[in-house]
Amino acid sequence: MTKFRRFNFLSLIDPLLSKAEGGEARLIRHRFVASLILSVMFYISVLAIVASFFLPLGEQGLNIVRAFFIVSGLGALLSIYILRALDRRVFAINTFIAFLGLAILYLALMTGGILSPASICLIIIPAVATLSIDSRAGVIWGGLACLFWTLLFVMPYIGVEMPQLMPEVDDHMAFYFCIITTHTFIAFVALYYESTSKALRLNLLKEKREYFYLANHDAHTGTINRRHFLEILEQEVARCESSDDSFCLFFIDLNDFKKANDEFGHDYGDQILEVFSRRLRHRVRAVDTVARIGGDEFCVISRDMKNEADAKRGEQRFDLILQEPLVLAEGSYTLKASIGWAIYPVDAKDSKTLLKFADQSMYEAKRRNKAATAL
C-alpha cells in the first residue's frame, strides 16, 4: 500500500528562512516568527480591503488606512529580510513589533487619541513580545505601550488637539470590534506559542535522549561504553555493599581479532563486533549489563551469579556462544575468546580492583589457550 507523506503547511514558509544550520529547534522558532509576521499581515490586509471597499471612510479615512497598511507592510518585509539574510530571529521580531506599534500609534493619533478604539490594539505589542521572544522583552515593550498610552492621554491636557479624521461611526461597534480583534489575535498567538513550545519540548527531549544514548553507548555495537560501564560497576558495588549481596564480573577478550581485522579489513572487523555483541546481549538476562570497554574487549555484569560455581556455568554459556559461527556478509566466522571473571566481594571489594582481577583472570586464560594451542 502506498504511504502518503503528511503535508506540513509550515514548510511553505521555509524558503523565507535562513539556510544556516541549527537543528530542528531553530527551524521551529524561525517558522513561528515568520508565520506570526505573515499571519498579522494577512489579517491587516483583510482589514484594509474591507475598510477600503465596504466602509464609507472618505478620502482622509482611506489615506489613514493606506498609511497604516504601508507602515505595517514595510515592517513585515524588513523583518522577513532580517530573518532570511541575517538569521537574526530576535532582531527580526523586534523590528516587526516596532513598525506595528508605530502603525497602531499613528492610527490612534489620527482617530481621536486615547479615545480612539485603535489605542486598545496597543495591548497586542507586549503580548507578541512576550510570546515570541521572552518575558524581559514583554516587560520592555509593555513599558513602551504604557508610555504611548500616557502620551495619548496627556496630549489633550497640554493643548494638543487630537484629530478625528475618520467619519462618524458607531463608537460602541468600533470599540467592540477592536476589543474582539485584540483578544482574538492574542489568543491566536498564545495557542500558536503553546503548540510551538510543545514541539520544542518534544524535540529537546528527543535530542536529550539521543545525546544520552550516544554519550553512554558504543557507536559500533550499541553496547554500553567504557565510561558508562565504570559508573554502573561502581553503582553495583555500592548496592551490593549496602545489601550484603554479590555478583560476577566477566572479562571477555576476542582472540585473533586484530589478525582478522588486518587481513579482511575494518568493515569485516566491525561486523564481527556487531554480531558478537548482539548475540551476547540476547543470551544474558535482562538485568545483566553488557559493555564494550576496548577494541575487542567486553565485560558482563551477571547479577544472578554469586559464587565460583555460578561463574563457571556462565563461562560455559559464553563458550557455547563462541562455538556458534557468526554469519557475516562475507561468510561465516568462528570466534575464539579468552574469558576471565571475578566475584564481588570474594575477589575484590571495590570496582577498580574487581575489574583488575577479572582482567588478570582473562590474561591467565589467554596464556592457557596459547599453551594448549602450542601443544
N, C-alpha and C positions, 0 to 999 in steps of 0.2 A: 504494500500500500504506500502511495506517495505521501510523504510528510511535508506539510507546508510550513514554512518558517513564519513565526509570529511577527506581524508587522509592528514596528515601533515608530509612532508619529514623531517622537523627539529626534529620531535620526535624520529627519528632514532639515533640521537646523544645523546639523554638523558642518556643512560647508561654510557656515558663518563663523566657525570657531577656529582657534589657532591649531596648527598641526603639531605643536610641541608635545613631546612625550610627557606623561604624567599619571598614567593609570586610569582606571575606571572611575575612581573617586573624583579626580579632576574633571573628567568628562561630565559627570553628573552635575557638579557645581556650575560648570560653564553652560551646560544646557539649561539649567534653572535660570540663570541670569539672562541668557539670550531669549528664552521663551517668555520670561517676565516682560522684557522690553517689547517684544513683538506683540504680546497679548495686550499691553497697555496701549500701544499704537493702534492696534486693531479696534479697540474699544473707542479710543478718541476719534478715529476715522469714522466709525459708525455715527458717533455723536455729531461730528462736523457735517456729515452728509444729511442726517435728519434735520439738523438745525438750518442748513442752507436751503433745503428743498421743501421742507414741510412746516417751518415756523415763520411767522411774519416778523422777521428781525429788522428789516430795513437795511439800508446800506451801511450805516455805522455798526449795527449789530453783526452783520456779515463780516465786516473788516476785523472786528474783535475776535470772532470765531476763527477766521483765517490766520490771524496773528498767533492765536493760541495753538492752532494746529501746526503752524510753521516752526515755532519755537520748540514744541514737543518733538516734532519730526527731526529737527536738526540734532536735538539731544539724543534721540534714538540712533540716528545714523552715526554720530560721533562715538557713541558708546559701543556700537557693534564694531566699528573700525578699531577702537582701542582693544576690544576683546579679541578681534581677529588678527590684527597686525602686531600689537604689543603684548598680547597674552596677559593683560592686567585686569583680572576679574573685579577686584575691589574698586580700582580706579574707574572702570567702566560703569559699574552700578552707581558710584558716587556722582559721576558725570551726568548720568541719566536723571538721577534724583534731583540734582541741581537745576537742570533745564526744566524738568517737570514742575518743580517748586516755583521757579520764576514764571512759568506759563500760568500756573494757578494764581499766583500773586498778581500778575498783570490782569487776569480776568476779574479778580476781585476788585482791584483798583478801578477798573473801568465800569464796574456794575454796582457801585454803592459802598465799597469798602467793607467794614466789619458787618454791615447789614446785608452784604451780598451772599446769596446762597453758595457761591463759589468758594467763600472763605472756609466753609465746612470741609471742603475737599483737602485742605492742608493736613488733615489728620492722616491722609494716606502716606505722607512723607516719612514720619518716624516709623510707621508700621512697616513700610517697604524696607527701610534701612535696617531695622531690627531683624527681620526675617531673612533678608538676602545677604547681610554682612554679619553683624553681631550686635549684642546689647549696647556696647560702647557707641557704635555708630548710631543706634537708635536714640540714645540719650543726646548725642550731639545734634542730630537732625531734629529731634524733638525740641531742643532748646532753640534752634533756629526758627522752627514753626511757631513757637510761643513768641519769639521776637517779632515775626511777621504779624501775628495776631495783635500784639501790643501796638505795633506801628499803625495798623489799620484802625485800631480803637482810639489812639491818641490823636491822629491827624485831624479829625473834625474839631477837637478841643483846642488845637493850636491855630485854627483859622484856615486849615486846608480843606476845601470843599471836595467831597467825593463825587465824581461824575456818575451819572446814571444814563449810560448811552444805549442801553437796551430798551426796547419798547415796554410799555406797561404789560406785565403778565401777572397771573395769579401767584402771589407770594407763597401761599400755602403749598401750591403744587410745586413751585420751584424749590422750596426748602425740602419738601418731601422727596422730590426726585434726587436732589444732591445727597441727602442722608442715605437713601436706599443705594445710590451709586457708590458712595464711600464705603458703606458696610459690606456691600456685595464684593467690591474689589478687595477689601481687607480679608474677607472670608476666603476668596479665591486664592489669594497669596498664601494665607495660612494653611489651607488644605494642600496646596502645591508644595509648600515648605515641608509639611508633615510627610507627604509621600516621598519627597526628595531625601529628607533626613532618614526615613526608614530604609530607603535604598542604600544610602551611605553607611548606615549602621550594619546592614546585612553584608555589604561589600567589605567593610572594615573587619567584621567577624570572620568572613571567608578568608581574607588576606592574613589575618592573625593566625587562623588555623593552619594555613599553608606555610607561613613563616615558622610556626612552632614545629610543624612536621619536618620541614627542611632542616631546621636547626638541630633536631634530635634524631634524625634518621639518616642512614647511609643512602646516597643517591643511586648507587648501582643495585643494591639488593633490597632496599626497603626495610631492612632491619634497623634496630636501634644502633646509633653510632657510639664511639668510644666515650665521648664526653658524657652523654646522657646515661650510658650504661654504668659509669662510675658513680653517678648520682644515685641511680637505682640500687646499686650494690651497697652503698653507704646507708640508704634508707632501709634496706632489707636487714643489714647487720643491726641497725638501731631497733628495728621491730623485734627481731629475734632476741636481742639482749633484754628488752623490756618484758617479753612474753615467755622467756626461757624456752625458745623454740630453736630449731636448727634447719639448715638447708645445705644443698650440694651445689658447688660451682664447678662446671665443666669447662675445660680449655681445649679447643679443637684446632689443630693446625693441619692444613691440607698439604700432603706430601707431593713433591714434584710439580707443584702448581706453577712455579716460575719457569720450569722447563717447558711445560705445555703452553704457557703464555708467550714465551720467546719463540717457540717452534711454529705455533699456529697463528699467533697474532693476539693483540689485546682484545679484539672483539670476541674471539674464542674464549679467552680467559674470563671476560665479563659474563659470558653465557654460563660458564661453569659456576661462577659465584652466584648468579641469579637463580639457577635451577637448584643448586645445593641449598641455598638459604631458604628458598620457598619450601623445599621438601623438609628441611629441618623445622621450620615453623609449623608445618602441618602435622609433624609427628610428635611434637611435645604438647603438654597440656596448655590450656588457655591461660592459666595463671603463671606459667613459666615465662621467662624472659630470654629472648634470643638476640644477640648483638654481634655485629662485625666490628672488631676492635683494631684490626690491622689489615694488611693487604690480603692475606689468606688465613687470617686467624679469627675464630669465632668463639664466643662464650655463651654458656647457657646457665641460667639460674633455675634450678629444679627445686621447687619448694616442697614437693611431696617426698623427697629423698632425704632421709635423716641420718643414715649410717653407712658404713662401708659396704654392706651387702646391697643396699639400695643403689649405691654408686656403681657397683659392678654391674648390676642389672641395667642401669642407664647406659653404661659404656657398651654393653652388648646391643642395646637398642640402637645406638648410634652406628655401631659396626654393621648392623643389618641395613641401615640407610646407605652406608658407603658401598655395600656389596651390590646394590641395585645400580645398573648402568644409567648414567644421565643421558637423556635424549636431547641432543642439541641439533641445531640447524645443519651442521656439517657431519653429523653422525652421532654415535653413542660414545660415551667416555666413562670409564670406571675410575672412581676416585679412591684414593688411599689417604689416610689421615692418621695423625698421632693424637691420642686423647689423654689428657690428664685431668685430675679432679682434686678438689679439696672440700672438706666438710667443716662448716661452722657449727659449734665453736671448738671442735676437736683439733683441727689443724691450725687454726688461727682465730683470733678474737677481734680483728679489725679488718676492714675491707682491703687495705693496701697489702697487708701480709697474706691475707687469704688468696688474693689474685696472684701474688708472687709464688705462693706454694703450689697453686694449680698450674702455673706456668712451668715451674721446675718439674712437676709431675709429668707434664706434657713432654718436656725435653728428655726425661728418663724413658718415656715410652718411645720417643723418636730414636734414641740410641738403641733400644732393644729391637726396634724394627729394622734398623740398619744392620745390626749384628745378625739378625735372623736372615736377612736378605743375602748377606755375605756368605753365610753357610750354605 
